[in-house]
Amino acid sequence: MNVARTVLATAAGPITTVSALAERALPPRLSILIYHRVLREPDPLFPGEADAARFDAQMRLVRRHFHVLTLGQALRRRDAGTLPARALAITFDDGYADNAEVALPILQRHGLPATFFVATGFLDGGRMFNDSVIECLRRTSLQQVDLHDLGLQAMPVSTPAERRAAIDALLPRVKYLGLAERERFLDRLHLMTGKPLLPADLMMRSAQVVELHRAGMEIGGHTIHHPILRLLPESDAATEISGGRERLQALTDAPVQVFAYPNGQPGQDYGDREVGIVRRLGFLGAVSTRRGTATAASDRYQLPRFTPWDIAPERWLARLAVSRFRST
């Protein structure tokens, strides 16, 4: 960890020692970045979410200091014993339209490939459950929302901070509901917030999935409806995984070989049963949201991912370098 502290210390100036310091004594390992959205402009409700300028700065550093592969390429090279030093994969979850509209041009400008995990049930005008919560609170004209019927108190929502507090209180309550219960919860929330007009353009169109594929990006499975797989009967979980894959393969006319577990925490959101389904379906590998860096010993069906949280680009890079000492 002395080397790790030295890498962090270099963040005050140009980092030219990532390769020499963070990789010299390490066997080949794979960092996997995880993104969801890349916004055109910063969002006052979610200041930590990547926007175009921040993502561009991060990708400039990634291009300079890492060997970037798609997840499928990295797994095949790991199998062949040819994973390069400073290997890194860039991944996106869910299938947001801004992945194609904002992130793709930045990736192309830097000559970087990426892997996009798409939940197919939200293509062409759908909306993720979390975005329904967010947009109800973002777009309400009310100054206070009475949430007693959803197990919470009345909450003020007149400022971005108050709206974010309400969102943070609501999301854990809806995330682990069954799909039908989720819809009922969201219908009630929409009514409570004054029935604001909600967007229907947050997620990709089918044509944008094809665009990503034709641009040389990798398309991965992420189920149909983004359920918590562990809560489903086994046959339903298998249908969610295989059905999403089949839709993507039909769109791209290409095999879909990698998968991301929705929400992605091992033991909480998926378990051995779901890992077995993914393995039996013949996927090359799968990713979780457990933090860490993958090595040759990492389970190919539960690969860890990590994206630093620093806004300052050099600190972001330093934390990424340090994370490579923490393998799973």
C-alpha angles and dihedrals in degrees: 000000000000087000090048091054090048090054091051091048091057090062091091089068139019112317109225098146104068093107097041098043105031099038109030098092098026130097114236111291137173127233113202117198119206124209133166108182136011106200125206090229134012115279115225089209092054109025091167093061114105116257128192097267094047093045091049091053091048093049091049089058093043091053091050099046108026142054103237122209135164112257091252092051091049093051093049091049091047089054091050093048091242102108104143126232114270092021114179137173125201115214136183125198132213105011107266117183091233088065087071098031101043111011099043096059090049092049091048092049089056095040093240128148122214141183120238119200108202129195099211099202091073098050119118101023105340126130131214116240092243091054091051088057093044095047094045088058095038094051103036115118091206123107093211132022122208105221099171091115088060094049097265135098128254108285132198114240105178097112133045090249092053092047091050090050090054091048091050090051094049103043097068089051095055101035097076098042121110116260095260092045090050091057093050091048091051093047090054092047091050090054093046092053093053098264097278118193106265125209122254097189104068096100130060125272116233089251090059092056087054090047092055092049093049089049089062097259122139119244117211135187123257102167126262104271103016095243127170093262095204090063094056129086109261094252091052092048090051091049092051091051098042096038094055090048093050092052092051093047090051091052097047100030086225136102119270105217107168133059140195121207112232110254084355109213110143114236091012106055100017137007144185091301093060092043087054092051092051091048094048091050088060101244114165091226146325139222134223130193094245109125119247147081123275122238134178088276096054118111104257089216095053105038116169125235134200136181119183117238102215117119094203105085097221093049089047090055092046092053090048090053092049091049089064089073090062106073129170 
